[in-house]
Amino acid sequence: MLAKRKMKSKELAEHIGITTANLSILKSGKAKAIRFSTLEAICKVLECQPSDILEYQP
């Protein structure tokens, strides 16, 4: 979604109020949890739905 919106990770991190390191953890799939408020902010900035950026892996 970042590429589709022509946005850099650093720019997204600034818009949603988290560090680039924490955004990197989210992007890599290594995060064990995400706050709904963070997910909402990401979706708002990227103009997308959670299903556009999340994938279930058993």
PQR file of N, CA, C, O and H, with PARSE charges and radii, in Angstrom:
ATOM      1  N   MET A   1       0.822  -1.191   0.000 -0.4000 1.5000
ATOM      2  CA  MET A   1       0.000   0.000   0.000 -0.0000 2.0000
ATOM      3  C   MET A   1       0.869   1.258   0.000  0.5500 1.7000
ATOM      4  O   MET A   1       0.498   2.281  -0.575 -0.5500 1.4000
ATOM      5  N   LEU A   2       2.016   1.169   0.645 -0.4000 1.5000
ATOM      6  CA  LEU A   2       2.911   2.325   0.629 -0.0000 2.0000
ATOM      7  C   LEU A   2       3.331   2.657  -0.799  0.5500 1.7000
ATOM      8  O   LEU A   2       3.326   3.822  -1.193 -0.5500 1.4000
ATOM      9  H   LEU A   2       2.317   0.338   1.113  0.4000 1.0000
ATOM     10  N   ALA A   3       3.691   1.641  -1.569 -0.4000 1.5000
ATOM     11  CA  ALA A   3       4.110   1.866  -2.951 -0.0000 2.0000
ATOM     12  C   ALA A   3       2.959   2.418  -3.780  0.5500 1.7000
ATOM     13  O   ALA A   3       3.156   3.321  -4.593 -0.5500 1.4000
ATOM     14  H   ALA A   3       3.695   0.694  -1.249  0.4000 1.0000
ATOM     15  N   LYS A   4       1.755   1.878  -3.580 -0.4000 1.5000
ATOM     16  CA  LYS A   4       0.591   2.365  -4.327 -0.0000 2.0000
ATOM     17  C   LYS A   4       0.310   3.834  -4.031  0.5500 1.7000
ATOM     18  O   LYS A   4      -0.128   4.581  -4.905 -0.5500 1.4000
ATOM     19  H   LYS A   4       1.595   1.144  -2.920  0.4000 1.0000
ATOM     20  N   ARG A   5       0.565   4.235  -2.801 -0.4000 1.5000
ATOM     21  CA  ARG A   5       0.313   5.626  -2.393 -0.0000 2.0000
ATOM     22  C   ARG A   5       1.540   6.511  -2.591  0.5500 1.7000
ATOM     23  O   ARG A   5       1.512   7.702  -2.282 -0.5500 1.4000
ATOM     24  H   ARG A   5       0.921   3.628  -2.090  0.4000 1.0000
ATOM     25  N   LYS A   6       2.622   5.917  -3.109 -0.4000 1.5000
ATOM     26  CA  LYS A   6       3.882   6.637  -3.341 -0.0000 2.0000
ATOM     27  C   LYS A   6       4.332   7.361  -2.073  0.5500 1.7000
ATOM     28  O   LYS A   6       4.626   8.556  -2.075 -0.5500 1.4000
ATOM     29  H   LYS A   6       2.645   4.949  -3.359  0.4000 1.0000
ATOM     30  N   MET A   7       4.372   6.581  -0.991 -0.4000 1.5000
ATOM     31  CA  MET A   7       4.727   7.115   0.313 -0.0000 2.0000
ATOM     32  C   MET A   7       5.879   6.294   0.895  0.5500 1.7000
ATOM     33  O   MET A   7       5.937   5.078   0.713 -0.5500 1.4000
ATOM     34  H   MET A   7       4.133   5.610  -0.989  0.4000 1.0000
ATOM     35  N   LYS A   8       6.765   6.945   1.573 -0.4000 1.5000
ATOM     36  CA  LYS A   8       7.881   6.275   2.229 -0.0000 2.0000
ATOM     37  C   LYS A   8       7.470   5.892   3.651  0.5500 1.7000
ATOM     38  O   LYS A   8       6.588   6.508   4.248 -0.5500 1.4000
ATOM     39  H   LYS A   8       6.718   7.933   1.721  0.4000 1.0000
ATOM     40  N   SER A   9       8.133   4.860   4.176 -0.4000 1.5000
ATOM     41  CA  SER A   9       7.845   4.391   5.535 -0.0000 2.0000
ATOM     42  C   SER A   9       8.004   5.509   6.554  0.5500 1.7000
ATOM     43  O   SER A   9       7.195   5.644   7.472 -0.5500 1.4000
ATOM     44  H   SER A   9       8.850   4.360   3.691  0.4000 1.0000
ATOM     45  N   LYS A  10       9.045   6.303   6.388 -0.4000 1.5000
ATOM     46  CA  LYS A  10       9.305   7.395   7.331 -0.0000 2.0000
ATOM     47  C   LYS A  10       8.134   8.380   7.341  0.5500 1.7000
ATOM     48  O   LYS A  10       7.734   8.863   8.400 -0.5500 1.4000
ATOM     49  H   LYS A  10       9.702   6.193   5.642  0.4000 1.0000
ATOM     50  N   GLU A  11       7.597   8.669   6.179 -0.4000 1.5000
ATOM     51  CA  GLU A  11       6.469   9.591   6.072 -0.0000 2.0000
ATOM     52  C   GLU A  11       5.220   9.015   6.766  0.5500 1.7000
ATOM     53  O   GLU A  11       4.525   9.725   7.492 -0.5500 1.4000
ATOM     54  H   GLU A  11       7.922   8.276   5.318  0.4000 1.0000
ATOM     55  N   LEU A  12       4.946   7.731   6.534 -0.4000 1.5000
ATOM     56  CA  LEU A  12       3.810   7.086   7.182 -0.0000 2.0000
ATOM     57  C   LEU A  12       3.979   7.102   8.693  0.5500 1.7000
ATOM     58  O   LEU A  12       3.036   7.416   9.420 -0.5500 1.4000
ATOM     59  H   LEU A  12       5.511   7.154   5.943  0.4000 1.0000
ATOM     60  N   ALA A  13       5.164   6.768   9.170 -0.4000 1.5000
ATOM     61  CA  ALA A  13       5.436   6.749  10.608 -0.0000 2.0000
ATOM     62  C   ALA A  13       5.165   8.119  11.226  0.5500 1.7000
ATOM     63  O   ALA A  13       4.591   8.209  12.311 -0.5500 1.4000
ATOM     64  H   ALA A  13       5.930   6.513   8.580  0.4000 1.0000
ATOM     65  N   GLU A  14       5.569   9.168  10.548 -0.4000 1.5000
ATOM     66  CA  GLU A  14       5.338  10.522  11.048 -0.0000 2.0000
ATOM     67  C   GLU A  14       3.839  10.842  11.098  0.5500 1.7000
ATOM     68  O   GLU A  14       3.359  11.448  12.056 -0.5500 1.4000
ATOM     69  H   GLU A  14       6.035   9.095   9.666  0.4000 1.0000
ATOM     70  N   HIS A  15       3.111  10.432  10.066 -0.4000 1.5000
ATOM     71  CA  HIS A  15       1.672  10.707  10.007 -0.0000 2.0000
ATOM     72  C   HIS A  15       0.906   9.989  11.110  0.5500 1.7000
ATOM     73  O   HIS A  15      -0.054  10.538  11.651 -0.5500 1.4000
ATOM     74  H   HIS A  15       3.501   9.940   9.288  0.4000 1.0000
ATOM     75  N   ILE A  16       1.318   8.762  11.452 -0.4000 1.5000
ATOM     76  CA  ILE A  16       0.554   7.990  12.438 -0.0000 2.0000
ATOM     77  C   ILE A  16       1.129   8.079  13.848  0.5500 1.7000
ATOM     78  O   ILE A  16       0.526   7.578  14.797 -0.5500 1.4000
ATOM     79  H   ILE A  16       2.098   8.316  11.013  0.4000 1.0000
ATOM     80  N   GLY A  17       2.279   8.708  13.989 -0.4000 1.5000
ATOM     81  CA  GLY A  17       2.832   8.953  15.314 -0.0000 2.0000
ATOM     82  C   GLY A  17       3.550   7.779  15.954  0.5500 1.7000
ATOM     83  O   GLY A  17       3.499   7.612  17.173 -0.5500 1.4000
ATOM     84  H   GLY A  17       2.769   9.116  13.218  0.4000 1.0000
ATOM     85  N   ILE A  18       4.223   6.955  15.142 -0.4000 1.5000
ATOM     86  CA  ILE A  18       5.055   5.886  15.698 -0.0000 2.0000
ATOM     87  C   ILE A  18       6.454   6.022  15.113  0.5500 1.7000
ATOM     88  O   ILE A  18       6.662   6.730  14.127 -0.5500 1.4000
ATOM     89  H   ILE A  18       4.264   7.090  14.152  0.4000 1.0000
ATOM     90  N   THR A  19       7.404   5.341  15.728 -0.4000 1.5000
ATOM     91  CA  THR A  19       8.778   5.412  15.235 -0.0000 2.0000
ATOM     92  C   THR A  19       8.930   4.560  13.974  0.5500 1.7000
ATOM     93  O   THR A  19       8.149   3.638  13.736 -0.5500 1.4000
ATOM     94  H   THR A  19       7.236   4.766  16.529  0.4000 1.0000
ATOM     95  N   THR A  20       9.929   4.878  13.184 -0.4000 1.5000
ATOM     96  CA  THR A  20      10.190   4.081  11.980 -0.0000 2.0000
ATOM     97  C   THR A  20      10.592   2.665  12.362  0.5500 1.7000
ATOM     98  O   THR A  20      10.325   1.724  11.615 -0.5500 1.4000
ATOM     99  H   THR A  20      10.563   5.627  13.377  0.4000 1.0000
ATOM    100  N   ALA A  21      11.233   2.502  13.523 -0.4000 1.5000
ATOM    101  CA  ALA A  21      11.606   1.163  13.987 -0.0000 2.0000
ATOM    102  C   ALA A  21      10.365   0.323  14.277  0.5500 1.7000
ATOM    103  O   ALA A  21      10.307  -0.849  13.904 -0.5500 1.4000
ATOM    104  H   ALA A  21      11.449   3.266  14.130  0.4000 1.0000
ATOM    105  N   ASN A  22       9.378   0.914  14.937 -0.4000 1.5000
ATOM    106  CA  ASN A  22       8.143   0.176  15.220 -0.0000 2.0000
ATOM    107  C   ASN A  22       7.375  -0.120  13.940  0.5500 1.7000
ATOM    108  O   ASN A  22       6.779  -1.190  13.812 -0.5500 1.4000
ATOM    109  H   ASN A  22       9.425   1.866  15.240  0.4000 1.0000
ATOM    110  N   LEU A  23       7.381   0.800  13.004 -0.4000 1.5000
ATOM    111  CA  LEU A  23       6.724   0.550  11.722 -0.0000 2.0000
ATOM    112  C   LEU A  23       7.426  -0.583  10.988  0.5500 1.7000
ATOM    113  O   LEU A  23       6.773  -1.408  10.349 -0.5500 1.4000
ATOM    114  H   LEU A  23       7.865   1.668  13.108  0.4000 1.0000
ATOM    115  N   SER A  24       8.732  -0.629  11.072 -0.4000 1.5000
ATOM    116  CA  SER A  24       9.497  -1.698  10.444 -0.0000 2.0000
ATOM    117  C   SER A  24       9.121  -3.064  11.011  0.5500 1.7000
ATOM    118  O   SER A  24       9.020  -4.042  10.271 -0.5500 1.4000
ATOM    119  H   SER A  24       9.262   0.042  11.591  0.4000 1.0000
ATOM    120  N   ILE A  25       8.917  -3.126  12.319 -0.4000 1.5000
ATOM    121  CA  ILE A  25       8.492  -4.374  12.966 -0.0000 2.0000
ATOM    122  C   ILE A  25       7.121  -4.794  12.451  0.5500 1.7000
ATOM    123  O   ILE A  25       6.884  -5.975  12.195 -0.5500 1.4000
ATOM    124  H   ILE A  25       8.999  -2.331  12.920  0.4000 1.0000
ATOM    125  N   LEU A  26       6.232  -3.841  12.302 -0.4000 1.5000
ATOM    126  CA  LEU A  26       4.906  -4.145  11.763 -0.0000 2.0000
ATOM    127  C   LEU A  26       4.999  -4.647  10.323  0.5500 1.7000
ATOM    128  O   LEU A  26       4.339  -5.616   9.948 -0.5500 1.4000
ATOM    129  H   LEU A  26       6.425  -2.882  12.510  0.4000 1.0000
ATOM    130  N   LYS A  27       5.820  -3.977   9.530 -0.4000 1.5000
ATOM    131  CA  LYS A  27       5.955  -4.351   8.118 -0.0000 2.0000
ATOM    132  C   LYS A  27       6.580  -5.722   7.943  0.5500 1.7000
ATOM    133  O   LYS A  27       6.232  -6.448   7.012 -0.5500 1.4000
ATOM    134  H   LYS A  27       6.356  -3.190   9.835  0.4000 1.0000
ATOM    135  N   SER A  28       7.495  -6.084   8.823 -0.4000 1.5000
ATOM    136  CA  SER A  28       8.202  -7.356   8.687 -0.0000 2.0000
ATOM    137  C   SER A  28       7.364  -8.546   9.149  0.5500 1.7000
ATOM    138  O   SER A  28       7.711  -9.695   8.875 -0.5500 1.4000
ATOM    139  H   SER A  28       7.778  -5.495   9.580  0.4000 1.0000
ATOM    140  N   GLY A  29       6.272  -8.275   9.841 -0.4000 1.5000
ATOM    141  CA  GLY A  29       5.425  -9.352  10.348 -0.0000 2.0000
ATOM    142  C   GLY A  29       5.902  -9.917  11.673  0.5500 1.7000
ATOM    143  O   GLY A  29       5.397 -10.944  12.125 -0.5500 1.4000
ATOM    144  H   GLY A  29       5.990  -7.342  10.062  0.4000 1.0000
ATOM    145  N   LYS A  30       6.866  -9.261  12.301 -0.4000 1.5000
ATOM    146  CA  LYS A  30       7.417  -9.747  13.562 -0.0000 2.0000
ATOM    147  C   LYS A  30       6.655  -9.230  14.780  0.5500 1.7000
ATOM    148  O   LYS A  30       6.913  -9.655  15.905 -0.5500 1.4000
ATOM    149  H   LYS A  30       7.277  -8.426  11.933  0.4000 1.0000
ATOM    150  N   ALA A  31       5.717  -8.314  14.551 -0.4000 1.5000
ATOM    151  CA  ALA A  31       4.930  -7.777  15.669 -0.0000 2.0000
ATOM    152  C   ALA A  31       3.971  -8.841  16.176  0.5500 1.7000
ATOM    153  O   ALA A  31       3.358  -9.559  15.385 -0.5500 1.4000
ATOM    154  H   ALA A  31       5.507  -7.968  13.637  0.4000 1.0000
ATOM    155  N   LYS A  32       3.842  -8.945  17.479 -0.4000 1.5000
ATOM    156  CA  LYS A  32       2.934  -9.918  18.075 -0.0000 2.0000
ATOM    157  C   LYS A  32       1.537  -9.335  18.230  0.5500 1.7000
ATOM    158  O   LYS A  32       0.570 -10.076  18.401 -0.5500 1.4000
ATOM    159  H   LYS A  32       4.339  -8.362  18.121  0.4000 1.0000
ATOM    160  N   ALA A  33       1.426  -8.013  18.172 -0.4000 1.5000
ATOM    161  CA  ALA A  33       0.139  -7.350  18.331 -0.0000 2.0000
ATOM    162  C   ALA A  33       0.206  -5.971  17.688  0.5500 1.7000
ATOM    163  O   ALA A  33       1.283  -5.432  17.434 -0.5500 1.4000
ATOM    164  H   ALA A  33       2.212  -7.411  18.033  0.4000 1.0000
ATOM    165  N   ILE A  34      -0.972  -5.419  17.434 -0.4000 1.5000
ATOM    166  CA  ILE A  34      -1.073  -4.041  16.944 -0.0000 2.0000
ATOM    167  C   ILE A  34      -2.290  -3.417  17.603  0.5500 1.7000
ATOM    168  O   ILE A  34      -3.342  -4.050  17.696 -0.5500 1.4000
ATOM    169  H   ILE A  34      -1.847  -5.856  17.640  0.4000 1.0000
ATOM    170  N   ARG A  35      -2.157  -2.206  18.050 -0.4000 1.5000
ATOM    171  CA  ARG A  35      -3.285  -1.504  18.663 -0.0000 2.0000
ATOM    172  C   ARG A  35      -4.271  -1.129  17.567  0.5500 1.7000
ATOM    173  O   ARG A  35      -3.887  -0.779  16.450 -0.5500 1.4000
ATOM    174  H   ARG A  35      -1.302  -1.692  17.975  0.4000 1.0000
ATOM    175  N   PHE A  36      -5.549  -1.211  17.913 -0.4000 1.5000
ATOM    176  CA  PHE A  36      -6.571  -0.826  16.947 -0.0000 2.0000
ATOM    177  C   PHE A  36      -6.407   0.630  16.534  0.5500 1.7000
ATOM    178  O   PHE A  36      -6.673   0.982  15.385 -0.5500 1.4000
ATOM    179  H   PHE A  36      -5.861  -1.495  18.820  0.4000 1.0000
ATOM    180  N   SER A  37      -5.978   1.466  17.448 -0.4000 1.5000
ATOM    181  CA  SER A  37      -5.790   2.881  17.110 -0.0000 2.0000
ATOM    182  C   SER A  37      -4.671   3.055  16.078  0.5500 1.7000
ATOM    183  O   SER A  37      -4.758   3.921  15.208 -0.5500 1.4000
ATOM    184  H   SER A  37      -5.762   1.179  18.381  0.4000 1.0000
ATOM    185  N   THR A  38      -3.624   2.233  16.176 -0.4000 1.5000
ATOM    186  CA  THR A  38      -2.540   2.287  15.194 -0.0000 2.0000
ATOM    187  C   THR A  38      -3.021   1.767  13.849  0.5500 1.7000
ATOM    188  O   THR A  38      -2.741   2.364  12.809 -0.5500 1.4000
ATOM    189  H   THR A  38      -3.554   1.530  16.883  0.4000 1.0000
ATOM    190  N   LEU A  39      -3.739   0.663  13.869 -0.4000 1.5000
ATOM    191  CA  LEU A  39      -4.288   0.111  12.634 -0.0000 2.0000
ATOM    192  C   LEU A  39      -5.235   1.108  11.974  0.5500 1.7000
ATOM    193  O   LEU A  39      -5.205   1.292  10.757 -0.5500 1.4000
ATOM    194  H   LEU A  39      -3.967   0.178  14.713  0.4000 1.0000
ATOM    195  N   GLU A  40      -6.069   1.743  12.776 -0.4000 1.5000
ATOM    196  CA  GLU A  40      -6.999   2.736  12.245 -0.0000 2.0000
ATOM    197  C   GLU A  40      -6.240   3.905  11.606  0.5500 1.7000
ATOM    198  O   GLU A  40      -6.610   4.372  10.529 -0.5500 1.4000
ATOM    199  H   GLU A  40      -6.093   1.593  13.764  0.4000 1.0000
ATOM    200  N   ALA A  41      -5.185   4.373  12.267 -0.4000 1.5000
ATOM    201  CA  ALA A  41      -4.402   5.486  11.735 -0.0000 2.0000
ATOM    202  C   ALA A  41      -3.729   5.109  10.419  0.5500 1.7000
ATOM    203  O   ALA A  41      -3.705   5.904   9.479 -0.5500 1.4000
ATOM    204  H   ALA A  41      -4.884   3.994  13.142  0.4000 1.0000
ATOM    205  N   ILE A  42      -3.182   3.892  10.351 -0.4000 1.5000
ATOM    206  CA  ILE A  42      -2.540   3.435   9.115 -0.0000 2.0000
ATOM    207  C   ILE A  42      -3.560   3.397   7.982  0.5500 1.7000
ATOM    208  O   ILE A  42      -3.299   3.890   6.885 -0.5500 1.4000
ATOM    209  H   ILE A  42      -3.202   3.246  11.113  0.4000 1.0000
ATOM    210  N   CYS A  43      -4.711   2.815   8.253 -0.4000 1.5000
ATOM    211  CA  CYS A  43      -5.751   2.708   7.223 -0.0000 2.0000
ATOM    212  C   CYS A  43      -6.249   4.081   6.795  0.5500 1.7000
ATOM    213  O   CYS A  43      -6.533   4.301   5.618 -0.5500 1.4000
ATOM    214  H   CYS A  43      -4.923   2.414   9.144  0.4000 1.0000
ATOM    215  N   LYS A  44      -6.355   4.992   7.734 -0.4000 1.5000
ATOM    216  CA  LYS A  44      -6.816   6.342   7.413 -0.0000 2.0000
ATOM    217  C   LYS A  44      -5.827   7.047   6.489  0.5500 1.7000
ATOM    218  O   LYS A  44      -6.221   7.640   5.485 -0.5500 1.4000
ATOM    219  H   LYS A  44      -6.124   4.813   8.690  0.4000 1.0000
ATOM    220  N   VAL A  45      -4.543   6.981   6.832 -0.4000 1.5000
ATOM    221  CA  VAL A  45      -3.517   7.650   6.038 -0.0000 2.0000
ATOM    222  C   VAL A  45      -3.378   7.007   4.657  0.5500 1.7000
ATOM    223  O   VAL A  45      -3.240   7.710   3.655 -0.5500 1.4000
ATOM    224  H   VAL A  45      -4.222   6.499   7.648  0.4000 1.0000
ATOM    225  N   LEU A  46      -3.414   5.675   4.603 -0.4000 1.5000
ATOM    226  CA  LEU A  46      -3.237   4.966   3.333 -0.0000 2.0000
ATOM    227  C   LEU A  46      -4.543   4.809   2.550  0.5500 1.7000
ATOM    228  O   LEU A  46      -4.554   4.296   1.431 -0.5500 1.4000
ATOM    229  H   LEU A  46      -3.526   5.104   5.416  0.4000 1.0000
ATOM    230  N   GLU A  47      -5.644   5.261   3.163 -0.4000 1.5000
ATOM    231  CA  GLU A  47      -6.963   5.154   2.524 -0.0000 2.0000
ATOM    232  C   GLU A  47      -7.226   3.723   2.059  0.5500 1.7000
ATOM    233  O   GLU A  47      -7.454   3.458   0.878 -0.5500 1.4000
ATOM    234  H   GLU A  47      -5.635   5.677   4.072  0.4000 1.0000
ATOM    235  N   CYS A  48      -7.185   2.806   3.042 -0.4000 1.5000
ATOM    236  CA  CYS A  48      -7.374   1.391   2.741 -0.0000 2.0000
ATOM    237  C   CYS A  48      -8.159   0.721   3.866  0.5500 1.7000
ATOM    238  O   CYS A  48      -8.506   1.358   4.861 -0.5500 1.4000
ATOM    239  H   CYS A  48      -7.000   3.021   4.001  0.4000 1.0000
ATOM    240  N   GLN A  49      -8.429  -0.548   3.698 -0.4000 1.5000
ATOM    241  CA  GLN A  49      -9.099  -1.365   4.701 -0.0000 2.0000
ATOM    242  C   GLN A  49      -8.054  -2.259   5.376  0.5500 1.7000
ATOM    243  O   GLN A  49      -7.014  -2.536   4.778 -0.5500 1.4000
ATOM    244  H   GLN A  49      -8.148  -1.065   2.890  0.4000 1.0000
ATOM    245  N   PRO A  50      -8.307  -2.717   6.608 -0.5600 1.5000
ATOM    246  CA  PRO A  50      -7.342  -3.597   7.271  0.2800 2.0000
ATOM    247  C   PRO A  50      -6.981  -4.822   6.429  0.5500 1.7000
ATOM    248  O   PRO A  50      -5.835  -5.272   6.445 -0.5500 1.4000
ATOM    249  N   SER A  51      -7.953  -5.357   5.699 -0.4000 1.5000
ATOM    250  CA  SER A  51      -7.668  -6.542   4.873 -0.0000 2.0000
ATOM    251  C   SER A  51      -6.687  -6.249   3.743  0.5500 1.7000
ATOM    252  O   SER A  51      -6.114  -7.176   3.170 -0.5500 1.4000
ATOM    253  H   SER A  51      -8.883  -4.991   5.686  0.4000 1.0000
ATOM    254  N   ASP A  52      -6.485  -4.977   3.416 -0.4000 1.5000
ATOM    255  CA  ASP A  52      -5.519  -4.614   2.382 -0.0000 2.0000
ATOM    256  C   ASP A  52      -4.076  -4.712   2.888  0.5500 1.7000
ATOM    257  O   ASP A  52      -3.137  -4.820   2.099 -0.5500 1.4000
ATOM    258  H   ASP A  52      -6.951  -4.225   3.882  0.4000 1.0000
ATOM    259  N   ILE A  53      -3.916  -4.672   4.212 -0.4000 1.5000
ATOM    260  CA  ILE A  53      -2.544  -4.657   4.748 -0.0000 2.0000
ATOM    261  C   ILE A  53      -2.256  -5.804   5.716  0.5500 1.7000
ATOM    262  O   ILE A  53      -1.107  -6.007   6.109 -0.5500 1.4000
ATOM    263  H   ILE A  53      -4.679  -4.585   4.853  0.4000 1.0000
ATOM    264  N   LEU A  54      -3.289  -6.556   6.105 -0.4000 1.5000
ATOM    265  CA  LEU A  54      -3.106  -7.675   7.030 -0.0000 2.0000
ATOM    266  C   LEU A  54      -3.399  -8.994   6.327  0.5500 1.7000
ATOM    267  O   LEU A  54      -4.239  -9.074   5.431 -0.5500 1.4000
ATOM    268  H   LEU A  54      -4.222  -6.391   5.786  0.4000 1.0000
ATOM    269  N   GLU A  55      -2.684 -10.018   6.757 -0.4000 1.5000
ATOM    270  CA  GLU A  55      -2.899 -11.362   6.219 -0.0000 2.0000
ATOM    271  C   GLU A  55      -2.841 -12.351   7.368  0.5500 1.7000
ATOM    272  O   GLU A  55      -1.930 -12.303   8.195 -0.5500 1.4000
ATOM    273  H   GLU A  55      -2.002  -9.954   7.485  0.4000 1.0000
ATOM    274  N   TYR A  56      -3.815 -13.246   7.418 -0.4000 1.5000
ATOM    275  CA  TYR A  56      -3.829 -14.266   8.452 -0.0000 2.0000
ATOM    276  C   TYR A  56      -2.881 -15.396   8.067  0.5500 1.7000
ATOM    277  O   TYR A  56      -2.923 -15.905   6.946 -0.5500 1.4000
ATOM    278  H   TYR A  56      -4.555 -13.285   6.746  0.4000 1.0000
ATOM    279  N   GLN A  57      -2.024 -15.782   9.014 -0.4000 1.5000
ATOM    280  CA  GLN A  57      -1.136 -16.916   8.829 -0.0000 2.0000
ATOM    281  C   GLN A  57      -1.255 -17.805  10.056  0.5500 1.7000
ATOM    282  O   GLN A  57      -0.919 -17.378  11.160 -0.5500 1.4000
ATOM    283  H   GLN A  57      -1.990 -15.369   9.924  0.4000 1.0000
ATOM    284  N   PRO A  58      -1.733 -19.050   9.879 -0.5600 1.5000
ATOM    285  CA  PRO A  58      -1.888 -19.944  11.036  0.2800 2.0000
ATOM    286  C   PRO A  58      -0.551 -20.312  11.680  0.5500 1.7000
ATOM    287  O   PRO A  58      -0.522 -21.056  12.660 -0.5500 1.4000
TER
END
